[in-house]
Amino acid sequence: MTATIQNEKVIVSISDKGAELQSVRLKEDNIEYLWQGDSTYW
């Protein structure tokens, strides 16, 4: 399961297993700032 917390600027998703960050996004641009392992670059 994933918990999501947010404030007026940021949305953060966190895994309940080990409190691993899954997602960090700014609300204003909705760009994912946490690396997602894109196979094009990996």
MMTF fields as JSON, N, C-alpha, C and O atoms, coordinates in Angstrom:
{
  "mmtfVersion": "1.0.0",
  "mmtfProducer": "UNKNOWN",
  "numBonds": 167,
  "numAtoms": 168,
  "numGroups": 42,
  "numChains": 1,
  "numModels": 1,
  "chainsPerModel": [1],
  "groupsPerChain": [42],
  "chainIdList": ["A"],
  "bondAtomList": [4, 2, 8, 6, 12, 10, 16, 14, 20, 18, 24, 22, 28, 26, 32, 30, 36, 34, 40, 38, 44, 42, 48, 46, 52, 50, 56, 54, 60, 58, 64, 62, 68, 66, 72, 70, 76, 74, 80, 78, 84, 82, 88, 86, 92, 90, 96, 94, 100, 98, 104, 102, 108, 106, 112, 110, 116, 114, 120, 118, 124, 122, 128, 126, 132, 130, 136, 134, 140, 138, 144, 142, 148, 146, 152, 150, 156, 154, 160, 158, 164, 162],
  "bondOrderList": [1, 1, 1, 1, 1, 1, 1, 1, 1, 1, 1, 1, 1, 1, 1, 1, 1, 1, 1, 1, 1, 1, 1, 1, 1, 1, 1, 1, 1, 1, 1, 1, 1, 1, 1, 1, 1, 1, 1, 1, 1],
  "groupList": [{"groupName": "MET", "atomNameList": ["N", "CA", "C", "O"], "elementList": ["N", "C", "C", "O"], "formalChargeList": [0, 0, 0, 0], "bondAtomList": [1, 0, 2, 1, 3, 2], "bondOrderList": [1, 1, 2], "singleLetterCode": "M", "chemCompType": "L-PEPTIDE LINKING"}, {"groupName": "THR", "atomNameList": ["N", "CA", "C", "O"], "elementList": ["N", "C", "C", "O"], "formalChargeList": [0, 0, 0, 0], "bondAtomList": [1, 0, 2, 1, 3, 2], "bondOrderList": [1, 1, 2], "singleLetterCode": "T", "chemCompType": "L-PEPTIDE LINKING"}, {"groupName": "ALA", "atomNameList": ["N", "CA", "C", "O"], "elementList": ["N", "C", "C", "O"], "formalChargeList": [0, 0, 0, 0], "bondAtomList": [1, 0, 2, 1, 3, 2], "bondOrderList": [1, 1, 2], "singleLetterCode": "A", "chemCompType": "L-PEPTIDE LINKING"}, {"groupName": "ILE", "atomNameList": ["N", "CA", "C", "O"], "elementList": ["N", "C", "C", "O"], "formalChargeList": [0, 0, 0, 0], "bondAtomList": [1, 0, 2, 1, 3, 2], "bondOrderList": [1, 1, 2], "singleLetterCode": "I", "chemCompType": "L-PEPTIDE LINKING"}, {"groupName": "GLN", "atomNameList": ["N", "CA", "C", "O"], "elementList": ["N", "C", "C", "O"], "formalChargeList": [0, 0, 0, 0], "bondAtomList": [1, 0, 2, 1, 3, 2], "bondOrderList": [1, 1, 2], "singleLetterCode": "Q", "chemCompType": "L-PEPTIDE LINKING"}, {"groupName": "ASN", "atomNameList": ["N", "CA", "C", "O"], "elementList": ["N", "C", "C", "O"], "formalChargeList": [0, 0, 0, 0], "bondAtomList": [1, 0, 2, 1, 3, 2], "bondOrderList": [1, 1, 2], "singleLetterCode": "N", "chemCompType": "L-PEPTIDE LINKING"}, {"groupName": "GLU", "atomNameList": ["N", "CA", "C", "O"], "elementList": ["N", "C", "C", "O"], "formalChargeList": [0, 0, 0, 0], "bondAtomList": [1, 0, 2, 1, 3, 2], "bondOrderList": [1, 1, 2], "singleLetterCode": "E", "chemCompType": "L-PEPTIDE LINKING"}, {"groupName": "LYS", "atomNameList": ["N", "CA", "C", "O"], "elementList": ["N", "C", "C", "O"], "formalChargeList": [0, 0, 0, 0], "bondAtomList": [1, 0, 2, 1, 3, 2], "bondOrderList": [1, 1, 2], "singleLetterCode": "K", "chemCompType": "L-PEPTIDE LINKING"}, {"groupName": "VAL", "atomNameList": ["N", "CA", "C", "O"], "elementList": ["N", "C", "C", "O"], "formalChargeList": [0, 0, 0, 0], "bondAtomList": [1, 0, 2, 1, 3, 2], "bondOrderList": [1, 1, 2], "singleLetterCode": "V", "chemCompType": "L-PEPTIDE LINKING"}, {"groupName": "SER", "atomNameList": ["N", "CA", "C", "O"], "elementList": ["N", "C", "C", "O"], "formalChargeList": [0, 0, 0, 0], "bondAtomList": [1, 0, 2, 1, 3, 2], "bondOrderList": [1, 1, 2], "singleLetterCode": "S", "chemCompType": "L-PEPTIDE LINKING"}, {"groupName": "ASP", "atomNameList": ["N", "CA", "C", "O"], "elementList": ["N", "C", "C", "O"], "formalChargeList": [0, 0, 0, 0], "bondAtomList": [1, 0, 2, 1, 3, 2], "bondOrderList": [1, 1, 2], "singleLetterCode": "D", "chemCompType": "L-PEPTIDE LINKING"}, {"groupName": "GLY", "atomNameList": ["N", "CA", "C", "O"], "elementList": ["N", "C", "C", "O"], "formalChargeList": [0, 0, 0, 0], "bondAtomList": [1, 0, 2, 1, 3, 2], "bondOrderList": [1, 1, 2], "singleLetterCode": "G", "chemCompType": "PEPTIDE LINKING"}, {"groupName": "LEU", "atomNameList": ["N", "CA", "C", "O"], "elementList": ["N", "C", "C", "O"], "formalChargeList": [0, 0, 0, 0], "bondAtomList": [1, 0, 2, 1, 3, 2], "bondOrderList": [1, 1, 2], "singleLetterCode": "L", "chemCompType": "L-PEPTIDE LINKING"}, {"groupName": "ARG", "atomNameList": ["N", "CA", "C", "O"], "elementList": ["N", "C", "C", "O"], "formalChargeList": [0, 0, 0, 0], "bondAtomList": [1, 0, 2, 1, 3, 2], "bondOrderList": [1, 1, 2], "singleLetterCode": "R", "chemCompType": "L-PEPTIDE LINKING"}, {"groupName": "TYR", "atomNameList": ["N", "CA", "C", "O"], "elementList": ["N", "C", "C", "O"], "formalChargeList": [0, 0, 0, 0], "bondAtomList": [1, 0, 2, 1, 3, 2], "bondOrderList": [1, 1, 2], "singleLetterCode": "Y", "chemCompType": "L-PEPTIDE LINKING"}, {"groupName": "TRP", "atomNameList": ["N", "CA", "C", "O"], "elementList": ["N", "C", "C", "O"], "formalChargeList": [0, 0, 0, 0], "bondAtomList": [1, 0, 2, 1, 3, 2], "bondOrderList": [1, 1, 2], "singleLetterCode": "W", "chemCompType": "L-PEPTIDE LINKING"}],
  "groupTypeList": [0, 1, 2, 1, 3, 4, 5, 6, 7, 8, 3, 8, 9, 3, 9, 10, 7, 11, 2, 6, 12, 4, 9, 8, 13, 12, 7, 6, 10, 5, 3, 6, 14, 12, 15, 4, 11, 10, 9, 1, 14, 15],
  "groupIdList": [1, 2, 3, 4, 5, 6, 7, 8, 9, 10, 11, 12, 13, 14, 15, 16, 17, 18, 19, 20, 21, 22, 23, 24, 25, 26, 27, 28, 29, 30, 31, 32, 33, 34, 35, 36, 37, 38, 39, 40, 41, 42],
  "secStructList": [7, 3, 3, 3, 3, 3, 7, 1, 1, 3, 3, 3, 3, 3, 3, 1, 1, 6, 6, 7, 3, 3, 3, 3, 3, 3, 6, 6, 6, 7, 7, 5, 7, 1, 7, 7, 7, 7, 6, 6, 6, 7],
  "xCoordList": [0.836, 0.0, 0.888, 2.007, 0.379, 1.116, 0.323, -0.872, 1.003, 0.383, 0.79, 1.921, -0.125, 0.161, -0.095, -1.156, 0.904, 0.748, 1.009, 1.744, 0.404, 0.578, 0.365, -0.257, 0.905, 0.626, 0.28, -0.062, 0.356, -0.037, 0.917, 0.572, 2.119, 3.104, 3.528, 3.834, 3.555, 4.185, 3.231, 2.431, 3.342, 2.648, 3.718, 4.547, 3.7, 4.694, 3.968, 3.039, 4.4, 3.852, 4.929, 6.085, 4.531, 5.471, 4.941, 3.769, 5.805, 5.434, 5.334, 6.128, 4.365, 4.242, 5.267, 5.41, 5.976, 7.032, 8.381, 8.909, 8.93, 10.231, 10.199, 11.256, 9.034, 8.877, 9.654, 10.235, 9.662, 10.374, 9.611, 8.411, 10.309, 9.693, 9.372, 10.232, 8.157, 7.717, 7.584, 7.808, 7.22, 6.946, 7.1, 6.691, 7.694, 7.778, 7.439, 8.17, 6.328, 5.875, 5.484, 4.947, 5.767, 5.265, 3.881, 3.639, 2.976, 1.616, 1.571, 0.759, 2.426, 2.343, 2.688, 2.141, 3.593, 3.97, 3.723, 3.8, 3.427, 3.137, 4.27, 4.026, 5.49, 6.668, 7.147, 7.212, 7.481, 8.014, 9.48, 10.276, 9.853, 11.221, 12.029, 13.241, 11.386, 12.087, 12.347, 11.421, 13.593, 13.963, 13.141, 13.031, 12.568, 11.679, 12.309, 11.601, 13.597, 14.269, 13.948, 13.705, 13.944, 13.642, 14.672, 15.861, 14.219, 15.136, 15.877, 16.885, 15.406, 16.11, 17.483, 18.428, 17.596, 18.838, 19.553, 20.668, 18.967, 19.53, 20.329, 20.875],
  "yCoordList": [-1.175, 0.0, 1.248, 1.225, 2.319, 3.57, 4.68, 4.845, 5.434, 6.595, 7.838, 7.936, 8.779, 10.034, 11.185, 11.281, 12.06, 13.27, 14.462, 14.36, 15.589, 16.772, 18.033, 18.026, 19.112, 20.435, 21.322, 20.807, 22.616, 23.511, 23.48, 23.986, 22.892, 22.897, 21.52, 21.366, 20.517, 19.231, 18.069, 18.12, 17.007, 15.739, 14.65, 14.507, 13.888, 12.842, 11.525, 11.467, 10.466, 9.127, 8.256, 8.274, 7.486, 6.709, 5.289, 5.092, 4.302, 2.897, 2.581, 3.079, 1.758, 1.373, 0.307, 0.005, -0.262, -1.228, -0.524, -0.264, -0.219, 0.42, 1.922, 2.547, 2.514, 3.966, 4.479, 5.564, 3.702, 4.063, 5.141, 5.006, 6.205, 7.236, 6.658, 6.043, 6.847, 6.364, 7.494, 7.293, 8.685, 9.793, 11.113, 11.244, 12.088, 13.466, 14.369, 14.408, 15.096, 15.969, 17.334, 17.452, 18.369, 19.7, 19.837, 19.378, 20.458, 20.631, 21.567, 21.37, 22.577, 23.585, 23.049, 23.527, 22.056, 21.542, 20.038, 19.515, 19.341, 17.909, 17.062, 15.966, 17.56, 16.814, 15.903, 16.315, 14.659, 13.703, 14.04, 14.07, 14.293, 14.662, 13.509, 13.634, 12.402, 11.218, 10.314, 9.992, 9.901, 9.092, 7.808, 7.117, 7.485, 6.339, 5.153, 4.197, 5.18, 4.04, 3.878, 2.762, 4.954, 4.923, 4.064, 4.382, 2.98, 2.041, 2.666, 2.118, 3.79, 4.492, 4.961, 5.006, 5.309, 5.865, 4.917, 5.214, 3.816, 2.902, 1.809, 0.95],
  "zCoordList": [0.0, 0.0, 0.0, 0.512, -0.572, -0.655, 0.023, -0.221, 0.875, 1.517, 0.741, 0.264, 0.614, -0.076, 0.881, 1.499, 0.989, 1.79, 0.888, -0.094, 1.226, 0.39, 1.203, 2.266, 0.665, 1.196, 0.012, -1.053, 0.159, -0.929, -2.125, -3.193, -1.965, -3.05, -3.543, -4.725, -2.674, -2.984, -2.688, -1.754, -3.524, -3.282, -3.181, -4.08, -2.092, -1.863, -1.604, -0.798, -2.294, -2.074, -1.444, -1.866, -0.42, 0.376, 0.537, 0.857, 0.315, 0.5, 1.991, 2.789, 2.361, 3.769, 4.163, 5.348, 3.198, 3.493, 3.444, 2.363, 4.593, 4.677, 4.476, 4.394, 4.395, 4.221, 3.007, 3.05, 1.931, 0.707, -0.065, -0.304, -0.451, -1.285, -2.654, -3.284, -3.114, -4.415, -5.423, -6.616, -4.95, -5.852, -5.112, -3.958, -5.792, -5.298, -6.474, -7.463, -6.368, -7.455, -6.908, -5.807, -7.709, -7.4, -7.999, -9.116, -7.276, -7.786, -8.987, -9.891, -9.01, -10.077, -11.455, -12.448, -11.547, -12.868, -13.03, -14.142, -11.928, -11.926, -12.517, -13.023, -12.456, -12.921, -11.794, -10.636, -12.146, -11.188, -10.926, -11.864, -9.67, -9.328, -8.756, -8.582, -8.465, -7.993, -9.19, -9.934, -9.382, -10.543, -10.576, -9.564, -11.726, -11.871, -12.597, -12.915, -12.865, -13.492, -14.965, -15.424, -15.702, -17.137, -17.863, -17.86, -18.481, -19.146, -20.326, -20.771, -20.836, -21.912, -21.442, -22.23, -20.173, -19.628, -18.684, -18.255, -18.354, -17.365, -18.014, -17.322]
}
